[in-house]
């Protein structure tokens, strides 16, 4: 297969998409909250508990997934995170009570948290030190775009096909991303499509920050 120039930026693009999907999945409930609160007769207290379940799991697993990424490696660790968070997002479509919704939010929050440790670890593997901040800023901008596009997209899906289908279709984005990740992501040293020049650039930039010409 033909080598790809600037392959590291294609990797950063994958991380950008993962971060965008991450925010779409978490924002889906916020968009649908008025409808679901009425359907499941949730009080303010009930809804706050659902939100708390997400935030509790998310907070704890920021550190937890950092350890998992170090243990499993970037490819397998990120695969686990998006597989479980997409499955949790999909399970939202089948809930029939506020309690079930809270359980789904807990698992979504736990694995949503894996996006940032995984993405930063991938950037550290693929980018010389002098351009890592730029790459991190790039992938992290996916969170802002995800927050912007989620309300109109989710509302449109819910209006045409119902709230359950909104959860189904948004969760499928994660499964599609996972296929691309499994096929395309390897470490720089093992990637069949990386050029010799880029591999040398990355390797030199791991130990001599700021001394490698060109980004």
C-alpha positions, 0 to 999 in steps of 0.5 A: 500500500502507498505510504501517506504523508503527514500520517500523524495528522490523519491520526489526529483527525480520528481523535477529533472525530472520537471527541466529537462523537463523545460530546454528541453522545453525552449531549443527546440526553440534554436535548431530549431531557424535557421529553424524557422528564415528562415521559418518566415523570422525573422530578428535579431531584430525580433528574439531578440523580441521573446527572450525578450518576454520569458525573460521578463515574466520569470523575472517577474514571478520568484517572481509572482510564488513564491507568487502563490506557497505560495497561492495555495500550492506546489501541486496545484501551481506546477501543474498550472505551468507545465500545462500552460508551457506544453500547451504553449510549445505545442502551438509553434507547431501551430504558423505561424508567428514571432508574434505568436511565441513571444506570445507562448514564453511569456507564456512559460517563465511566467510558466517556472519560476514556477519550481524553487519556486515550487521545493524549496518549495517542498524541504523545506516541505520534507527535514530536514534543514541539507540536503536541500542544497544537495536536491536542488543541485540534482534537479537543476542538471536536468537543466544541463542534459536538456540543454545537451540532448535537442539539439540532441533529438530535432534535431533528431525529427525535422529531422525525423518528422518535427519541429512542431512535435519536439514541440509536443513531447517535450511538452508531457513530461510535461503532463506525468509528471503532471499525476505522480505529481498529483498521487504521491505528497502529503505533508509528513504528508498526504502521505500514503507511508511515513514511521513513521521514515522518517516522524519523521526525516522530522518533527524534521529537520524542527525545529532543523537544524543539530541535526537530526542523519542520512539523 
